[in-house]
Amino acid sequence: MHTFAVARVVHGIEPLVATEIRRSRLGVVRGVRHREVWFEATDEAGLLGLRTASLLLRTADDVLMASAVVDGIGPGRSALARLAEAARGVDAVRLARLGGGRPDARGGLEVSASFVGRRNYTRFEIEDAVGGELARALRVRYHSRTAGGRPPLEAMSWRVTIEGEQAVIALRPAHRPLHRRPYKTASIRGTLHPPVAAAMAELARLEGAGTVLDPCCGAGTTLIEAHALAPHVRLLGFDHDPAALAAAAANARAALDDSDPSARDGLRAASASPSQCGGAPFGWVLADGGRIPAPDGSADRVLVNPPWGRQVPPRGLLARDLGPLWREVRRVLTADGLAVALVHDGIPHRFAVEEAIRVSLSGRHPMIAVLRKGRG
């Protein structure tokens, strides 16, 4: 049995998600669209694989079971009738059961729609056209967002995406999108989107690395994603905000496997030097990103999402500019080390670019840049 599946992703990292699908053996990649990777989940992974093994896809926002691919969806309003017709043809009862849902679920169902390009209809009209038909087939309540309503958390979740003249109608088999990490028990303003943090860790080539450092760690997302990819590395997070360090420590505790209590016990948010962090995989240190309390050449990798000045204004030594941060990153990197940074204002001076990926994030278009020390 083969199941057609769709991985939803942040625009720009589609190739990374395709690579992760192949590496995790979830299926065979069949195509890539704007913010989507299509793949066939083989019998080995199966439908159970889409509910559980898909958690291996750290760089994906979500994984959906596709029920229909619909052609001829143009910009005119006749497309709404075409979508409704396609929804009537979906064996919604069978798909809901295969995906782990219950056709008689009290939570009903909700539909989320998105499209690329201009259309003479809204996302809400797409959702209502498809949702009404699916609800009739499943004999459950449809929760519309047209009037600003918010569906209940237990509602069965369907999705419609349109690119060009082709639409996909799909069901989420999991109870939550993949980007909503269970470990994210604490958050702060400006916290990084976990799949983007996972992409940064992937690009950092952590095999063989000993120490990974984040000078602006915030709630710890980047280092936690690095730990999921490379559990063997030592992870040091620095931030000037004690509340951020407390959030990072709480999230790291939640992320650690229950079979490693000694590592969990060693976690703490501390105002200390890295040498005082003990043998735990994570160390959280109160420090300014412009003056990192780490020796020269002590980090094999640096992962950093500098303050944008949008939700979190730069403070301390970074209040005027990010120059001190980049000088410190160069100082703590080993001679052959890599820095992977989410940059918004161009590549920092005295770094050589190995790779750069433009992404769409919170209405901005920063780059994930893989950097080495440059000359001069």
N, C-alpha and C positions, 0 to 999 in steps of 0.2 A: 504493500500500500504506500502511496506517495501523497503527501499533503502539501499543497501550495501554500507558502507562507510569505509574509511581508515583514521585513525589519524596518522600522521607522528610525530615522537618524537625524542628527544635526547636519545641516547642509555643509558640505566640505569634507566630511570624514566618511562618506559612503565607501570609498575603497578600503579603509581600515576595517569597517564592519564586514565587508565582503571577505576580507582575509581572515577575520575572526570566525566567521561562519565555517569557512573551509577548515581552519585549524581545529575547531571544536567538533568537527564531523557531524554537525547538525543537519547538513544537507548539501545539495549541489546548487551553486549560485546560477540563476537563470537570467538575471538582468539587473540593471541599476537605473533608477530614475532620480528625479529631484527629491532628496530626503528619504529615499526608499531603496532597499535591496531586496529583490525577489529571489526566493530560493525554494527548492523542493526538499522537504524533510523526508528522508527515506524511512523505510520500515524500521531500521535499526534505532533511529531517533524517535520516529513515530509521533503521534499526538501527545503522548506522555512527555516526549522530549521537548515539545513546544511549551509545556507547562513548567517543566523543571530544568532540563538541561539548558534551556534558553537563558537561564540566569548566568551562564558562562559568558554571555555576550555583554561584556562590560561597556563596550562603546555604543551599543544600540539603545535608543530611547524606549523602544517597545517592540514586541513580536506579536503578529496577528495571524490568524488562520483566514486565508482568503476564501470567500464563498462564491464570488463571481467577478469576472473581468468583463467590463462592458465597453464596447466600442461605439463610436458615433455620438459622443457626448460633446456637442459643440457649445458655443457661447450663448446661443439662443435659449429661450425659456422652454422650448420643446424638449430640452434635455431632462427637465424634471420629470416629464411623463415617461421618458425612456428609462430613467433610473428607477422610478416606481415600478415599471413593468419588470425590470431586472430583479428587483427585490421580491416581487411576487413569485418569481421563478426559483428563488433560493429555497433549498430544503432547510429552513431555519431550525426546525425541531431536531433533525438529525445532527446538524452542525453544533447546536447548543449542547446536545448530549455528549458528542465527541469531545467538545472543548471543555467539558466539566461543568457546564451550566445546567440549570434546571428550567425547562420550559414553563413550569408553573411557579417560578420564583416570585416571591412577593415583592421583590425589589423592582420588578419590571425591567425595562431596557432603556438605554439612552444611545444616541448616535452623535458622533463628532465628525464634522466634515471639514475638508480643506481643499483648495485648488490653486493651481498655478495659472497666472494670467487673468485678464479681465473677463467677466461673465455678466450676463444680464439677469442674474439671480444671486441670491445670497447663500452663505453657508447654512443659515437657518432653514431656508427653503429646501435645500438638499437634504438636511437632516430630517425634516418633517415628511418629505416625499418618501424617503426610504424607511424611516422609523415607523410610520403608520402602517406600512405593509408588513414589516417584520413583526410588529406587535400583534397584528391580526392573525398571522400564521402561528405565533407562539401563544396567543390568547393571554397576553400580559399587558400591563399598562405601559404606554410609551410616555416618557418624560421629555417634553419639548423644552428647548432653551429659548424659544422665540420671544417669550414675554419676560426673559431674564431669569427663568427658573433654574434651579440647580438640582440635578438628579441626585437621588440618594446614593451613598457609597456602595451599597449592595446591588445596585442595578447592573444588569448584564450590559457590557460595553461593546458597541459596534462602531466601525469607522468607515468613512467613505473618503477616498482621495482621488483627485482628478488632475491629470497632466495631459496637455494636448487634448485629444478627443477620446482618451481612454480613462475609464474609472475602475476602481477596485472597491468592492464591498467586502469587509472583513470583520471578524470577531476576535476580541482579545480573550484567549483562554485563561490567562492569569487574573488574579483578583486586583492587581494594580499594575501600572506601567513599570517597565524595567528601570526607568530612571529614578523612580521613587525607592531609593535604597532603604532596606529595613534598618540599617545601621544609623541612618540620619535621624537620630533621636533629638539632637540639638542643632540649632541653626543660628546664623547671624546674618546681618545685612550684607549683600554682595557675595554670598557663598557661591562657589563654583558649581556649575552643572556637572553632576557625576560622570556622565558619558564623555564630556570634554576632558575632565580630569583623567579618565581612563585612557583617552586617546593620547594625552601628553605622556602618560606613563608608558604606553605602548611605543611611542616614538623615541623614548629615552634609552631603549635597548638595555634593559636592566640586567641581562645575563652577565654574570661576572662582576657586577657592581658590588661594592662593600657598604658604602654609606651614601644615602640619598638625603638631600637637605632641601627644605622649603623655607625661605626667609620671610615669607608673608603667608603663613599657613592658614590663617582664618580658622574655619571649623574643621580643618584637617582632611578635607575631601581628597586633595591630590595625593597625599601620602597614604591614605587608606586605600585608594585605588592602586597605588604602586605596590602596597603590601599584598593585595589580591593577586597581582601579576607575578610578584617576586617575593615570596614570604621570607626568603633568606636574608634580605638586606636590612641594614640598620637605618632607621628613619628618624630624622631630626627636624622638628618643626619649630619655627621662631615667629613670634608675633608680639607687637607692643601692647595688645589689648588682653588683659587677664580673662575677660569674658570669652574671648575667642579661644584661648587656650583651654578653658574649662569645657567649652563645647567640643573642641577637638579631642580631648581626653575621653569625654563621654561617648563620642561617636566611635573612637578607636576601640573602647571597651566592648561596645555592641558589635563591632565588626569582627573581633577576634573569635576564633573557634573555641567552643566550650572545653575542648580537650587540652587546652593550653592555659590552665589557671595561673601558672607562674608568670606568664607574659602579661596576663590581665592585671595581676597584682602589682606588677612593676610600672603600670601606667600611672602618670600623674601630670597635672599641670603645675610646673614648677618654675620659680625664678632661680635658675641654676645654670652652671656651665654644662656643656654636653658631656663632659667626663663624669658628671654626677648622675647621669641618667641610667646607670646600671646596665643590666643585660637585656632589658625589655626591647622588643622590636621598635617601639615608639619612644621618643623623648620629646617633651614639650617644654620650651624654654621662653621665658619672658625677655624679649630683646627688640631693639629697633632694627628694621631691615637695612638701615644705613650703617650699622655697626654690629655685625654678626659675631657673637662670641664663639668662634670656631677657628682652629689653627689654619695657617696657609696650606693650601693643597690638601685639605682633609676630606673633601667631598668628591666622589666619583661622578655624581650626577646632582644637578640642581633643577628642581621643578618649581616654577614660580608664576603666579598670577598677580602682577603688581596692581596696586590700587588704581582704579580707572578714574577716580574723581567724580564718579556719577552717583553711586550709592554710598561708597566709602571714600571720603576725602583723604589724600595723603597726609600723614602727620609726622611729627618728630623730624628726623633728619631728611625725610623725603617730602616735607611740606612744600619746598620750593621747586624741586625737580627730582627725578629718579636717578640722577648721576651717582650719588653715593651707593644706591642699591647695586647698580651694575659694576661699580668698582669692587664692591664686596663679593659679588658673584664671581668675578674674575679671580679674586684673591683666594677664595676658598676652593675653587675648582682645581683638580689635579691637572697635570700638563696635558693629558689625553682625555680629560673629562668632557662631558656634554651638559649643556644647560638647555632645558626645554621651557620656553616662556610663551605666555599668551600676551602678545604685544599689540598695542593700539596706536602708537605714535612712531612707527618705524623701527628698524633694527638698531639696537644700542651700539654705540661706538666701541671699537676695538673687539668686535666679535665677528667671526666668519660664519656665514649661513650654510648649513648642510642641507636643510630642507625647510620649506615653508608652506603651510596649508592655510588658505583663507577660509574662515568659518563664519556662519551667521549666528549671532548670539545676542539676545536681549536687544534686538534692533540695531546692533552694531556689527561691524565686519572686521574683527581683529584677525591676527595671524597666529597660528601655533608655529613658532620658529624653533628649529633645532640648531643650536649654536655651539661653536668651539671658540676657544681663545684665539683672537686675531693678533697680528703683529702690531707693534707701535704703541 
